[in-house]
Amino acid sequence: MGWYFLPAANAPSTERWFMFSPEVGDTITWDMVDPPIARSDSSVVSALLDGIEAFGRGEMTISDYRLDGVPSDVSSNSKYDVKLLSFKFRVVLSWPANYKSQ
């Protein structure tokens, strides 16, 4: 979403870190880490996230981006009309050396 790149947005900067695992979308689903479940048993969610992070991590550095529709008042609801036209980035990924895809 383009408005994530507005100066007043409460969003990560041009450096963003993330984690990934081939289990996400397969044996680990969104429903397993969705807030209603997290409230009932945060230790389960924490263990799932730890497992994802243990598999793989990444760092994305955004070097350039172009927006369209930037409102003059970024506190207004018009921020949702901001379009991300393009962006350039570099990604570094790490995962276990012994991993074999199926």
Backbone hydrogen bonds in HBPLUS format (Angstrom, degrees):
<---DONOR---> <-ACCEPTOR-->    atom                        ^
c    i                          cat <-CA-CA->   ^        H-A-AA   ^      H-
h    n   atom  resd res      DA  || num        DHA   H-A  angle D-A-AA Bond
n    s   type  num  typ     dist DA aas  dist angle  dist       angle   num
A0004-TYR N   A0001-MET O   3.17 MM   3  5.92 157.3  2.22 119.3 125.4     1
A0005-PHE N   A0002-GLY O   2.95 MM   3  5.77 165.5  1.97 125.7 130.2     2
A0006-LEU N   A0003-TRP O   3.08 MM   3  5.22 169.3  2.09 110.7 113.6     3
A0009-ALA N   A0006-LEU O   3.05 MM   3  5.29 161.4  2.08 113.3 119.2     4
A0062-ILE N   A0014-THR O   2.79 MM  48  4.92 166.4  1.81 146.6 151.1     5
A0016-ARG N   A0060-MET O   2.83 MM  44  5.17 163.9  1.86 155.6 160.8     6
A0060-MET N   A0016-ARG O   2.77 MM  44  5.17 170.8  1.77 161.4 164.4     7
A0018-PHE N   A0058-GLY O   3.01 MM  40  5.23 159.9  2.05 141.5 143.0     8
A0058-GLY N   A0018-PHE O   2.84 MM  40  5.23 152.9  1.91 150.3 146.1     9
A0020-PHE N   A0056-GLY O   3.01 MM  36  5.12 156.3  2.07 123.5 126.9    10
A0024-VAL N   A0021-SER O   3.17 MM   3  5.64 156.6  2.23 112.0 117.8    11
A0026-ASP N   A0023-GLU O   2.92 MM   3  5.07 156.8  1.98 122.7 127.2    12
A0027-THR N   A0023-GLU O   2.97 MM   4  5.21 115.0  2.40 126.0 143.8    13
A0028-ILE N   A0023-GLU O   2.88 MM   5  5.58 161.3  1.91 146.7 140.4    14
A0025-GLY N   A0028-ILE O   2.62 MM   3  5.64 161.1  1.65 172.6 166.5    15
A0032-MET N   A0029-THR O   3.00 MM   3  5.42 143.0  2.14 107.2 117.7    16
A0033-VAL N   A0030-TRP O   2.99 MM   3  5.45 146.4  2.11 112.7 121.9    17
A0034-ASP N   A0030-TRP O   2.88 MM   4  5.84 109.8  2.38 148.6 167.5    18
A0037-ILE N   A0034-ASP O   3.03 MM   3  5.72 126.8  2.32 125.2 136.7    19
A0038-ALA N   A0034-ASP O   3.07 MM   4  6.23 162.6  2.10 149.6 154.5    20
A0039-ARG N   A0035-PRO O   2.94 MM   4  6.09 151.8  2.02 155.7 160.0    21
A0040-SER N   A0037-ILE O   3.00 MM   3  5.16 122.4  2.34  98.6 113.6    22
A0041-ASP N   A0037-ILE O   2.98 MM   4  6.27 153.1  2.05 159.1 166.4    23
A0044-VAL N   A0041-ASP O   3.21 MM   3  5.72 136.3  2.42 109.6 119.0    24
A0046-SER N   A0042-SER O   2.87 MM   4  6.00 160.1  1.91 147.6 153.7    25
A0047-ALA N   A0043-SER O   2.99 MM   4  6.11 153.9  2.06 139.1 145.6    26
A0048-LEU N   A0044-VAL O   3.00 MM   4  6.29 155.1  2.06 148.9 155.6    27
A0049-LEU N   A0045-VAL O   2.93 MM   4  6.20 165.6  1.95 156.5 159.8    28
A0050-ASP N   A0046-SER O   2.89 MM   4  6.07 153.9  1.95 146.3 154.1    29
A0051-GLY N   A0047-ALA O   3.01 MM   4  6.20 151.2  2.10 142.8 150.0    30
A0052-ILE N   A0048-LEU O   3.02 MM   4  6.36 152.0  2.10 148.3 155.9    31
A0053-GLU N   A0049-LEU O   2.95 MM   4  6.15 170.5  1.96 153.6 155.9    32
A0054-ALA N   A0050-ASP O   2.88 MM   4  6.01 146.5  1.99 141.9 151.6    33
A0055-PHE N   A0051-GLY O   3.25 MM   4  6.46 136.3  2.46 136.4 145.7    34
A0055-PHE N   A0052-ILE O   3.09 MM   3  5.37 134.6  2.31 101.7 113.7    35
A0056-GLY N   A0052-ILE O   3.28 MM   4  6.69 163.8  2.31 165.6 162.6    36
A0057-ARG N   A0094-SER O   3.02 MM  37  5.47 149.5  2.12 145.4 155.1    37
A0094-SER N   A0057-ARG O   2.90 MM  37  5.47 147.9  2.00 164.5 167.5    38
A0059-GLU N   A0092-VAL O   2.94 MM  33  5.33 148.4  2.04 145.9 155.9    39
A0092-VAL N   A0059-GLU O   2.96 MM  33  5.33 155.1  2.02 147.2 155.4    40
A0061-THR N   A0090-ARG O   2.85 MM  29  5.25 161.4  1.89 153.6 159.8    41
A0090-ARG N   A0061-THR O   2.92 MM  29  5.25 146.7  2.03 138.9 149.7    42
A0063-SER N   A0088-LYS O   2.88 MM  25  5.55 149.5  1.97 134.4 144.1    43
A0088-LYS N   A0064-ASP O   2.76 MM  24  5.16 156.2  1.82 143.2 149.5    44
A0066-ARG N   A0086-SER O   2.88 MM  20  5.32 153.5  1.95 148.3 149.0    45
A0085-LEU N   A0066-ARG O   2.81 MM  19  5.38 148.8  1.90 147.6 155.5    46
A0068-ASP N   A0083-LYS O   2.89 MM  15  5.10 143.1  2.03 143.8 152.4    47
A0083-LYS N   A0068-ASP O   2.80 MM  15  5.10 167.9  1.81 153.8 157.8    48
A0076-SER N   A0073-ASP O   3.13 MM   3  5.84 168.7  2.15 121.4 124.7    49
A0079-LYS N   A0076-SER O   3.31 MM   3  6.21 170.3  2.32 120.2 121.8    50
A0080-TYR N   A0077-ASN O   3.16 MM   3  6.08 168.2  2.18 123.8 126.1    51
A0081-ASP N   A0078-SER O   2.90 MM   3  5.40 163.8  1.93 116.3 121.8    52
A0082-VAL N   A0079-LYS O   3.18 MM   3  5.51 166.0  2.20 111.3 114.8    53
A0099-TYR N   A0096-PRO O   3.22 MM   3  5.51 166.7  2.24 113.8 115.3    54
